[in-house]
Amino acid sequence: MAKSRQVWGGWKPDVSPFMSDGLVTAEGVYASVNGYKPIGQFLAFADSPTGTFNGGAGFVNSLGATVVLAGNTTKLYVKSGTSWTLISTPAAFNGRWHFTQFGDKAVCVNGGAVLKVNLLTNAVASLGGSPPTAELCCTLRDFVVLGRTGSDYAKVTWSGFNDAESWTSGTNLSGYQPMQAGGKIVGLVGGEFGLILQRYRIVRMSFTGDGNAPFQFDEISQTGCRSEGSIAQAGRLTWYLSDRGFCETDGVTVTQVGNELFNRTFLASYSDGEIQAMWATTDPIRSLVIWAIGNKLWIYNWDLQRMTTATMTVTGLMPAFSDGLTLDGLDAVYTNLDNIGFSLDDDRLKGGYPKLTVVNGSGAFGTLESTSMAATITGPIVEYIDGREGRIRYLHPICDATSGISITVNSLATLGATPVASAASALNARGDMHVRSRGRYHQITQQIAAGTTWSYSEGVDVDLEAGGAR
């Protein structure tokens, strides 16, 4: 009897499933070294404020305390325990809420007057210095930068040096720049340098220190950003969706991350309206970018350059930080301390830990830290024995699940034939699953039930024997 080891490759739905190492399905998992790990189900940590989620962010103030802000189409809230306190009802709205931190201020924009929230007291007020109305914002070095300002969809305006409330152009290096090409500004990203993501190009904004022209603007790509909601940042890296698919930039070059892998599948799956309504954020601890669109999460590991998916109704994503929790607080969130799934001294239970935050279909805020989602991994079509029929007798999943795992093998006489499905038996004490599958070509699907305890899946060992030549 021959043996063959099938190791899970990357998810490549744009590639033909034969003569490829690419997976056809990678659902309910995220990519890790040598395989895939489970994604947790939704675990709520705060109820829903009234209205539809329209943007949020988390901050850590100078005392080390976390502050979480979230807005809907008419109000702005701050999280208080597991509920929300209304802090503002602005008069004008023109899009999503966007936030940026400048010291102990959170600058908040939504198309109307710019607001500030004191991150030490949660008090809210208009940002001083008479800034223009704005729809976008970021912090670039020692400046607050506003985008789509004063009803001009292609204009950026920046504050005075080290002063978020100094907005007199020409004073203290404050100024503005109309973008003469590239179309509408879709998003802003800050840090040591800024990125102005326009509809038809990407521009780097660099500080020069010149009193007459404190910033330099350099076009780095003519592949622009298609959706405001697709933009996510972690450190010096930024991701966004272009007309060609998903892109990554370090502020110098732009890379198409999904070419001939998953970009065509994504773009063919959604209308422009759905793409404009998508959300994005990052999980920096696991090196993941997450895009939510429709009832699907698209999850990209930027270290491994692999994408996966998960099915979940999501109405928003946002970056945030964990609160420090007492044992009583843990019991309230997890219902039972036995359900935590990690040590009580884990960093996730300390305040200020970066935390991927999800707003579910009911508007509740939470993390993906409960028991595992249902997972499905489907491999490529494989001809295990060249030119010969193969008869699979045993499968040995390379996975640490001891229950809740099932495998189906589709066998085909020819690549265009209708597949014949054969379900494997339950996992026995030796870790084997018996199956009777006969064909020249085979495709294996592994499923792991929701709630199963497991930490990795790397592939499957196949025991088979050769049949007659065809």
MARDRENZA-309738 format. One line per field, with one value per residue (C-alpha): residue number from 1; residue in one letter; chain; x, y, z. Coordinates in Angstrom, 3 decimals. Layout:
<nodes>
pos	[NUM, ...]
code	[A, ...]
unit	[A, ...]
east	[X, ...]
north	[Y, ...]
up	[Z, ...]
</nodes>
This chain:
<nodes>
pos	[1, 2, 3, 4, 5, 6, 7, 8, 9, 10, 11, 12, 13, 14, 15, 16, 17, 18, 19, 20, 21, 22, 23, 24, 25, 26, 27, 28, 29, 30, 31, 32, 33, 34, 35, 36, 37, 38, 39, 40, 41, 42, 43, 44, 45, 46, 47, 48, 49, 50, 51, 52, 53, 54, 55, 56, 57, 58, 59, 60, 61, 62, 63, 64, 65, 66, 67, 68, 69, 70, 71, 72, 73, 74, 75, 76, 77, 78, 79, 80, 81, 82, 83, 84, 85, 86, 87, 88, 89, 90, 91, 92, 93, 94, 95, 96, 97, 98, 99, 100, 101, 102, 103, 104, 105, 106, 107, 108, 109, 110, 111, 112, 113, 114, 115, 116, 117, 118, 119, 120, 121, 122, 123, 124, 125, 126, 127, 128, 129, 130, 131, 132, 133, 134, 135, 136, 137, 138, 139, 140, 141, 142, 143, 144, 145, 146, 147, 148, 149, 150, 151, 152, 153, 154, 155, 156, 157, 158, 159, 160, 161, 162, 163, 164, 165, 166, 167, 168, 169, 170, 171, 172, 173, 174, 175, 176, 177, 178, 179, 180, 181, 182, 183, 184, 185, 186, 187, 188, 189, 190, 191, 192, 193, 194, 195, 196, 197, 198, 199, 200, 201, 202, 203, 204, 205, 206, 207, 208, 209, 210, 211, 212, 213, 214, 215, 216, 217, 218, 219, 220, 221, 222, 223, 224, 225, 226, 227, 228, 229, 230, 231, 232, 233, 234, 235, 236, 237, 238, 239, 240, 241, 242, 243, 244, 245, 246, 247, 248, 249, 250, 251, 252, 253, 254, 255, 256, 257, 258, 259, 260, 261, 262, 263, 264, 265, 266, 267, 268, 269, 270, 271, 272, 273, 274, 275, 276, 277, 278, 279, 280, 281, 282, 283, 284, 285, 286, 287, 288, 289, 290, 291, 292, 293, 294, 295, 296, 297, 298, 299, 300, 301, 302, 303, 304, 305, 306, 307, 308, 309, 310, 311, 312, 313, 314, 315, 316, 317, 318, 319, 320, 321, 322, 323, 324, 325, 326, 327, 328, 329, 330, 331, 332, 333, 334, 335, 336, 337, 338, 339, 340, 341, 342, 343, 344, 345, 346, 347, 348, 349, 350, 351, 352, 353, 354, 355, 356, 357, 358, 359, 360, 361, 362, 363, 364, 365, 366, 367, 368, 369, 370, 371, 372, 373, 374, 375, 376, 377, 378, 379, 380, 381, 382, 383, 384, 385, 386, 387, 388, 389, 390, 391, 392, 393, 394, 395, 396, 397, 398, 399, 400, 401, 402, 403, 404, 405, 406, 407, 408, 409, 410, 411, 412, 413, 414, 415, 416, 417, 418, 419, 420, 421, 422, 423, 424, 425, 426, 427, 428, 429, 430, 431, 432, 433, 434, 435, 436, 437, 438, 439, 440, 441, 442, 443, 444, 445, 446, 447, 448, 449, 450, 451, 452, 453, 454, 455, 456, 457, 458, 459, 460, 461, 462, 463, 464, 465, 466, 467, 468, 469, 470]
code	[M, A, K, S, R, Q, V, W, G, G, W, K, P, D, V, S, P, F, M, S, D, G, L, V, T, A, E, G, V, Y, A, S, V, N, G, Y, K, P, I, G, Q, F, L, A, F, A, D, S, P, T, G, T, F, N, G, G, A, G, F, V, N, S, L, G, A, T, V, V, L, A, G, N, T, T, K, L, Y, V, K, S, G, T, S, W, T, L, I, S, T, P, A, A, F, N, G, R, W, H, F, T, Q, F, G, D, K, A, V, C, V, N, G, G, A, V, L, K, V, N, L, L, T, N, A, V, A, S, L, G, G, S, P, P, T, A, E, L, C, C, T, L, R, D, F, V, V, L, G, R, T, G, S, D, Y, A, K, V, T, W, S, G, F, N, D, A, E, S, W, T, S, G, T, N, L, S, G, Y, Q, P, M, Q, A, G, G, K, I, V, G, L, V, G, G, E, F, G, L, I, L, Q, R, Y, R, I, V, R, M, S, F, T, G, D, G, N, A, P, F, Q, F, D, E, I, S, Q, T, G, C, R, S, E, G, S, I, A, Q, A, G, R, L, T, W, Y, L, S, D, R, G, F, C, E, T, D, G, V, T, V, T, Q, V, G, N, E, L, F, N, R, T, F, L, A, S, Y, S, D, G, E, I, Q, A, M, W, A, T, T, D, P, I, R, S, L, V, I, W, A, I, G, N, K, L, W, I, Y, N, W, D, L, Q, R, M, T, T, A, T, M, T, V, T, G, L, M, P, A, F, S, D, G, L, T, L, D, G, L, D, A, V, Y, T, N, L, D, N, I, G, F, S, L, D, D, D, R, L, K, G, G, Y, P, K, L, T, V, V, N, G, S, G, A, F, G, T, L, E, S, T, S, M, A, A, T, I, T, G, P, I, V, E, Y, I, D, G, R, E, G, R, I, R, Y, L, H, P, I, C, D, A, T, S, G, I, S, I, T, V, N, S, L, A, T, L, G, A, T, P, V, A, S, A, A, S, A, L, N, A, R, G, D, M, H, V, R, S, R, G, R, Y, H, Q, I, T, Q, Q, I, A, A, G, T, T, W, S, Y, S, E, G, V, D, V, D, L, E, A, G, G, A, R]
unit	[A, A, A, A, A, A, A, A, A, A, A, A, A, A, A, A, A, A, A, A, A, A, A, A, A, A, A, A, A, A, A, A, A, A, A, A, A, A, A, A, A, A, A, A, A, A, A, A, A, A, A, A, A, A, A, A, A, A, A, A, A, A, A, A, A, A, A, A, A, A, A, A, A, A, A, A, A, A, A, A, A, A, A, A, A, A, A, A, A, A, A, A, A, A, A, A, A, A, A, A, A, A, A, A, A, A, A, A, A, A, A, A, A, A, A, A, A, A, A, A, A, A, A, A, A, A, A, A, A, A, A, A, A, A, A, A, A, A, A, A, A, A, A, A, A, A, A, A, A, A, A, A, A, A, A, A, A, A, A, A, A, A, A, A, A, A, A, A, A, A, A, A, A, A, A, A, A, A, A, A, A, A, A, A, A, A, A, A, A, A, A, A, A, A, A, A, A, A, A, A, A, A, A, A, A, A, A, A, A, A, A, A, A, A, A, A, A, A, A, A, A, A, A, A, A, A, A, A, A, A, A, A, A, A, A, A, A, A, A, A, A, A, A, A, A, A, A, A, A, A, A, A, A, A, A, A, A, A, A, A, A, A, A, A, A, A, A, A, A, A, A, A, A, A, A, A, A, A, A, A, A, A, A, A, A, A, A, A, A, A, A, A, A, A, A, A, A, A, A, A, A, A, A, A, A, A, A, A, A, A, A, A, A, A, A, A, A, A, A, A, A, A, A, A, A, A, A, A, A, A, A, A, A, A, A, A, A, A, A, A, A, A, A, A, A, A, A, A, A, A, A, A, A, A, A, A, A, A, A, A, A, A, A, A, A, A, A, A, A, A, A, A, A, A, A, A, A, A, A, A, A, A, A, A, A, A, A, A, A, A, A, A, A, A, A, A, A, A, A, A, A, A, A, A, A, A, A, A, A, A, A, A, A, A, A, A, A, A, A, A, A, A, A, A, A, A, A, A, A, A, A, A, A, A, A, A, A, A, A, A, A, A, A, A, A, A, A, A, A, A, A, A, A, A, A, A, A, A, A, A, A, A, A, A, A, A, A, A, A, A]
east	[0.000, 1.383, 1.463, 1.131, 1.174, -0.975, 0.104, -2.341, -1.158, -2.516, -6.097, -6.055, -9.615, -8.465, -6.253, -7.370, -7.749, -5.638, -1.834, -1.834, -1.084, -3.813, -6.821, -10.289, -11.806, -10.225, -13.234, -13.394, -9.606, -6.665, -3.258, -0.353, 3.098, 2.695, -1.092, -4.185, -5.592, -9.207, -11.079, -13.088, -16.803, -18.171, -17.885, -19.704, -18.086, -20.532, -24.157, -25.403, -25.820, -28.942, -28.686, -26.506, -22.757, -21.015, -17.419, -15.395, -11.909, -10.065, -7.358, -4.969, -4.568, -1.466, -2.522, -2.705, -6.513, -8.415, -11.174, -13.478, -15.566, -18.278, -20.786, -23.929, -25.475, -26.640, -24.703, -21.290, -20.817, -18.086, -18.027, -18.794, -18.290, -20.506, -22.791, -22.456, -22.787, -23.993, -21.511, -22.495, -25.262, -23.530, -25.631, -24.225, -23.138, -21.665, -20.316, -18.602, -16.950, -13.150, -10.890, -7.262, -5.349, -3.242, -1.913, -4.897, -7.297, -9.296, -10.084, -13.431, -14.747, -17.919, -18.325, -19.473, -17.626, -14.541, -14.900, -12.404, -12.850, -10.702, -9.383, -8.861, -12.384, -14.453, -15.622, -16.457, -16.209, -15.519, -11.859, -10.325, -8.651, -11.568, -10.558, -12.549, -15.264, -13.771, -14.653, -11.242, -8.403, -5.048, -2.040, 1.169, 4.181, 3.309, 0.349, -3.339, -4.255, -7.845, -9.134, -12.039, -12.090, -14.474, -16.676, -13.701, -13.392, -9.749, -8.202, -6.103, -5.539, -3.081, -2.771, 0.072, 3.194, 2.532, -0.820, -4.077, -5.942, -3.930, -5.501, -4.522, -2.875, 0.700, 1.012, 3.073, 3.455, -0.327, -1.542, -3.497, -2.990, -5.557, -4.848, -4.762, -4.988, -6.141, -9.778, -11.566, -9.565, -10.792, -8.724, -5.862, -3.217, -0.748, 2.428, 5.990, 4.713, 1.211, -0.633, -3.354, -5.359, -7.221, -9.566, -6.970, -3.593, -1.720, 0.338, 2.976, 2.955, 6.379, 7.432, 10.189, 10.367, 10.398, 8.448, 7.063, 6.290, 6.349, 5.184, 6.228, 3.690, 4.947, 2.806, 3.810, 1.145, -1.494, -3.444, -5.868, -8.224, -11.729, -13.337, -12.914, -13.945, -11.180, -8.290, -6.405, -3.049, -0.499, 2.762, 4.321, 2.087, -1.271, -3.747, -6.611, -8.755, -8.006, -9.846, -7.431, -7.788, -6.109, -2.938, -0.244, 2.046, 4.917, 4.745, 7.381, 6.049, 2.634, 2.216, -0.804, -1.174, -3.852, -2.987, -3.842, -4.721, -7.998, -8.520, -10.737, -12.882, -13.371, -14.166, -16.609, -18.483, -19.678, -21.416, -19.899, -22.483, -21.324, -17.689, -18.374, -20.053, -17.179, -15.144, -11.487, -9.143, -6.074, -5.190, -1.507, -0.889, -1.581, -0.435, -3.931, -5.867, -9.622, -12.136, -15.864, -18.298, -21.796, -21.805, -18.143, -14.823, -11.746, -8.696, -5.185, -1.988, 0.534, 3.556, 2.587, 0.768, -2.236, -5.959, -8.811, -12.505, -15.119, -18.891, -20.382, -22.802, -20.778, -21.948, -18.572, -14.934, -12.693, -9.301, -9.454, -7.634, -8.606, -9.751, -8.088, -10.551, -11.102, -12.269, -15.825, -15.476, -14.152, -17.075, -19.510, -17.925, -17.209, -20.203, -17.986, -14.240, -13.820, -14.816, -11.869, -9.560, -6.302, -4.377, -5.625, -2.254, -2.522, -1.815, -5.301, -6.732, -4.547, -5.553, -4.077, -3.739, -4.537, -7.894, -9.711, -13.250, -16.249, -19.773, -22.139, -25.458, -27.314, -25.027, -23.236, -19.487, -17.171, -14.124, -13.590, -12.373, -15.099, -14.963, -13.961, -16.076, -16.965, -14.002, -13.803, -10.627, -10.859, -7.664, -6.860, -7.639, -4.749, -3.605, -1.775, -0.497, 0.507, -1.737, -3.288, -6.463, -5.981, -7.992, -7.850, -8.320, -7.207, -6.775, -4.814, -5.548, -2.505, -4.550, -4.759, -8.568, -9.577, -13.271, -15.603, -13.552, -14.926, -13.441, -15.073, -13.209, -14.507, -13.193, -13.266, -12.521, -11.687, -11.241, -14.573, -16.505, -19.142, -17.353, -18.393, -18.332, -17.152, -17.386, -14.658, -15.434, -14.964, -11.458, -10.270, -7.852, -4.857, -5.863, -6.996, -10.233, -11.322, -12.698, -13.382, -12.711, -11.798, -10.763, -7.865, -8.326, -9.232, -10.158, -10.216, -12.444, -11.821, -14.467, -14.188, -17.386, -18.019, -16.966, -14.326, -11.097, -8.150, -5.144, -3.771, -4.487, -1.588, -2.879, -3.691, -1.772, -3.303, -2.958, -3.914, -3.197, -2.874, -5.641, -5.462, -3.942, -6.397]
north	[0.000, 3.417, 6.434, 10.077, 13.221, 16.138, 19.347, 22.256, 25.047, 28.561, 29.337, 30.019, 30.132, 31.925, 28.951, 25.719, 23.048, 20.487, 20.631, 23.166, 23.092, 25.677, 25.071, 25.424, 26.288, 27.672, 28.630, 29.334, 29.314, 31.681, 30.929, 30.032, 28.541, 25.016, 25.156, 26.732, 27.612, 28.001, 31.288, 31.812, 32.521, 35.900, 36.796, 39.991, 42.471, 45.372, 45.709, 47.747, 51.535, 52.738, 53.162, 51.519, 51.424, 54.037, 53.916, 53.530, 53.314, 52.546, 54.581, 54.362, 57.623, 58.924, 57.144, 53.789, 53.572, 52.468, 54.565, 53.212, 55.543, 54.555, 56.493, 55.951, 58.281, 60.789, 60.251, 59.635, 57.292, 56.255, 52.722, 52.464, 48.914, 46.766, 49.628, 53.040, 56.651, 59.277, 62.164, 64.106, 64.619, 66.587, 68.715, 67.504, 64.183, 63.259, 59.737, 57.480, 58.538, 58.698, 59.153, 59.939, 60.402, 63.459, 63.205, 62.920, 64.144, 61.996, 64.033, 62.941, 63.795, 62.884, 65.591, 68.329, 70.375, 68.614, 67.364, 66.480, 64.038, 64.433, 60.897, 61.548, 62.825, 61.752, 65.347, 66.328, 69.750, 71.387, 71.248, 74.679, 76.894, 76.885, 73.902, 73.355, 70.722, 67.363, 63.780, 62.132, 62.510, 61.107, 62.060, 62.611, 63.072, 66.254, 67.348, 66.512, 66.143, 66.491, 65.263, 66.244, 69.577, 72.486, 70.474, 69.980, 66.264, 66.615, 68.822, 68.107, 70.603, 70.244, 71.800, 73.822, 72.034, 70.073, 71.849, 70.148, 73.406, 75.717, 76.043, 79.448, 78.722, 80.003, 80.156, 77.580, 75.513, 75.028, 74.865, 73.045, 71.311, 70.793, 67.548, 68.621, 65.083, 61.651, 62.381, 62.137, 61.507, 58.125, 57.807, 59.139, 57.143, 58.694, 57.868, 58.973, 59.778, 60.166, 58.440, 60.170, 57.424, 58.880, 57.195, 57.001, 57.312, 57.018, 59.963, 59.962, 63.059, 63.658, 66.322, 68.648, 71.266, 74.025, 76.985, 77.772, 74.200, 71.952, 68.886, 67.201, 65.258, 62.354, 60.053, 56.447, 54.651, 55.291, 52.333, 54.142, 53.059, 51.913, 51.847, 53.969, 50.992, 48.784, 50.721, 49.190, 50.003, 48.271, 50.095, 51.184, 48.913, 49.866, 47.705, 48.749, 47.550, 48.833, 48.173, 45.269, 43.759, 43.964, 46.064, 46.535, 49.547, 50.549, 54.147, 53.557, 50.777, 49.221, 45.444, 43.569, 40.888, 38.710, 38.596, 35.198, 33.943, 35.397, 38.897, 37.785, 35.700, 38.627, 41.218, 38.879, 38.187, 41.688, 44.708, 48.162, 49.053, 46.142, 47.106, 50.685, 49.341, 47.050, 47.432, 46.724, 46.536, 44.637, 42.116, 43.066, 40.285, 37.592, 39.660, 39.631, 42.106, 41.489, 42.756, 42.341, 42.424, 40.952, 37.901, 37.099, 37.881, 37.890, 37.286, 37.936, 36.930, 39.502, 37.578, 34.409, 36.192, 33.854, 34.633, 32.680, 33.353, 32.983, 33.259, 35.760, 38.678, 41.757, 45.385, 46.865, 46.341, 48.606, 48.625, 48.791, 47.839, 45.556, 46.750, 45.290, 42.733, 41.530, 37.995, 39.312, 41.071, 37.929, 35.931, 38.486, 38.403, 34.679, 33.459, 30.761, 31.052, 27.568, 29.008, 31.414, 29.055, 30.745, 31.454, 34.041, 35.833, 36.082, 39.565, 39.562, 40.179, 43.232, 46.735, 48.175, 44.857, 45.391, 43.791, 43.100, 44.345, 43.112, 44.541, 41.659, 41.616, 42.615, 45.607, 44.062, 44.642, 41.723, 39.702, 36.408, 34.624, 32.130, 28.444, 27.640, 28.350, 25.519, 25.000, 23.613, 22.976, 21.594, 20.664, 20.599, 17.731, 15.276, 12.372, 10.348, 7.670, 8.912, 7.498, 4.965, 4.636, 5.056, 3.316, 5.259, 3.081, 5.179, 8.843, 10.253, 13.951, 15.977, 17.858, 17.829, 17.571, 14.339, 14.622, 16.697, 16.050, 14.559, 13.983, 13.474, 12.346, 13.203, 10.769, 11.339, 9.067, 12.104, 15.764, 16.628, 13.783, 14.165, 13.477, 10.557, 11.464, 8.994, 9.861, 8.589, 6.820, 8.494, 8.998, 5.829, 5.440, 5.330, 8.618, 6.907, 7.279, 4.448, 5.310, 3.544, 5.954, 4.833, 7.002, 8.455, 11.854, 12.683, 15.807, 15.824, 18.019, 18.202, 19.665, 20.440, 21.101, 24.377, 24.259, 21.588, 22.003, 22.108, 24.325, 23.348, 21.504, 20.930, 18.375, 14.694, 11.452, 9.175, 5.372, 3.998, 1.238, 1.343, 0.124, -0.753, 1.548, 3.612]
up	[0.000, -0.999, 1.269, 0.296, 2.424, 1.318, 3.033, 2.991, 0.728, 0.420, -0.563, -4.327, -5.669, -8.848, -9.783, -11.460, -8.740, -10.645, -10.811, -7.993, -4.284, -3.703, -1.492, -2.964, 0.432, 3.606, 5.721, 9.456, 9.802, 9.551, 8.055, 10.316, 9.800, 8.324, 8.170, 9.669, 13.070, 14.262, 14.415, 17.562, 17.497, 18.518, 22.206, 23.206, 25.596, 25.159, 24.137, 21.205, 21.394, 19.619, 15.860, 13.212, 13.823, 11.680, 12.918, 16.083, 17.556, 20.779, 22.492, 25.435, 27.353, 29.155, 32.369, 30.591, 30.635, 27.541, 25.960, 23.254, 21.085, 18.634, 16.600, 14.594, 12.038, 14.665, 17.916, 19.464, 22.436, 24.856, 26.260, 29.965, 31.197, 28.999, 27.931, 26.259, 27.369, 24.909, 24.731, 21.589, 19.028, 16.245, 13.927, 10.597, 9.130, 5.792, 6.016, 8.514, 11.728, 11.617, 14.633, 15.379, 18.631, 19.435, 22.974, 25.306, 22.630, 20.238, 17.127, 15.658, 12.185, 10.333, 7.694, 10.042, 12.657, 14.027, 17.606, 20.305, 23.163, 26.278, 26.811, 30.533, 31.301, 28.243, 27.878, 24.297, 22.640, 19.298, 18.301, 18.886, 16.312, 13.850, 11.706, 8.507, 8.366, 7.452, 6.605, 7.172, 9.672, 10.749, 12.862, 10.879, 13.161, 15.153, 13.039, 12.738, 9.072, 7.860, 4.527, 2.301, 4.095, 3.642, 1.266, -1.121, -1.821, -2.997, -0.308, 2.787, 5.618, 8.489, 11.923, 13.379, 14.558, 17.767, 18.190, 17.218, 17.813, 15.554, 12.096, 10.711, 7.382, 7.253, 11.031, 12.961, 9.748, 9.377, 5.780, 3.118, -0.217, -2.970, -4.828, -8.461, -9.877, -8.763, -7.986, -4.673, -1.492, -0.300, 2.867, 5.001, 6.861, 9.312, 11.188, 10.412, 6.927, 5.570, 2.764, 0.794, -0.870, -3.821, -6.220, -8.975, -7.267, -3.944, -2.666, 0.076, 2.330, 3.915, 6.416, 5.152, 7.923, 5.322, 6.691, 3.237, 2.216, 5.311, 3.393, 0.176, -1.890, -4.041, -6.152, -5.463, -7.491, -10.113, -8.785, -6.492, -3.728, -4.599, -1.150, 1.981, 4.070, 2.664, 4.248, 7.189, 8.755, 10.984, 11.617, 8.330, 6.233, 4.746, 2.840, 0.584, -2.302, -5.786, -9.048, -9.565, -6.103, -2.712, -2.366, 0.256, 0.529, 2.786, 1.599, -1.078, -3.288, -3.848, -4.178, -5.535, -2.850, -4.428, -8.131, -9.646, -6.175, -4.850, -6.326, -9.213, -6.880, -4.517, -7.202, -8.940, -5.696, -4.809, -6.286, -6.050, -3.390, -1.236, -1.762, -0.648, 2.509, 3.554, 6.758, 7.490, 10.454, 11.610, 14.283, 14.818, 17.325, 14.697, 11.672, 10.159, 8.051, 8.174, 5.638, 6.347, 3.450, 3.289, 5.538, 4.935, 6.597, 4.353, 6.549, 5.228, 7.038, 5.811, 7.090, 5.219, 2.360, 2.641, 2.630, 4.238, 4.862, 7.579, 7.446, 9.877, 9.672, 10.584, 10.600, 11.489, 12.428, 14.472, 16.218, 19.995, 23.178, 26.011, 29.410, 32.474, 33.893, 37.444, 38.144, 38.508, 35.166, 33.550, 34.870, 33.433, 29.970, 29.691, 31.781, 33.264, 33.906, 32.441, 29.036, 28.791, 26.926, 28.024, 31.229, 33.735, 33.460, 29.659, 28.234, 26.713, 30.176, 30.796, 29.802, 26.610, 24.743, 21.004, 20.332, 17.092, 17.684, 15.726, 15.622, 14.892, 13.072, 16.247, 16.856, 19.854, 20.231, 20.826, 19.875, 18.067, 21.193, 22.034, 21.076, 17.509, 14.443, 12.095, 9.756, 6.221, 4.246, 0.707, -1.066, -4.783, -7.152, -6.891, -9.063, -6.442, -8.855, -12.308, -15.011, -12.632, -10.650, -6.907, -4.212, -0.938, 2.136, 5.128, 5.948, 8.856, 9.487, 10.527, 13.082, 16.872, 17.013, 18.735, 17.914, 15.772, 12.626, 9.404, 5.951, 2.579, -0.542, -4.007, -6.623, -10.380, -13.327, -15.481, -14.626, -16.222, -14.602, -11.917, -8.601, -6.406, -2.706, -0.076, 3.612, 5.916, 9.174, 12.537, 13.888, 15.615, 18.518, 16.150, 14.535, 11.305, 9.351, 7.073, 3.630, 0.336, -2.525, -6.023, -8.956, -10.893, -9.282, -5.686, -3.751, 0.065, 2.222, 5.961, 8.259, 11.967, 13.877, 15.682, 19.321, 18.749, 20.688, 18.274, 17.548, 14.144, 10.899, 8.509, 6.005, 5.721, 5.208, 2.570, 2.410, -1.011, -3.468, -7.222, -9.452, -13.108, -15.725, -17.757]
</nodes>
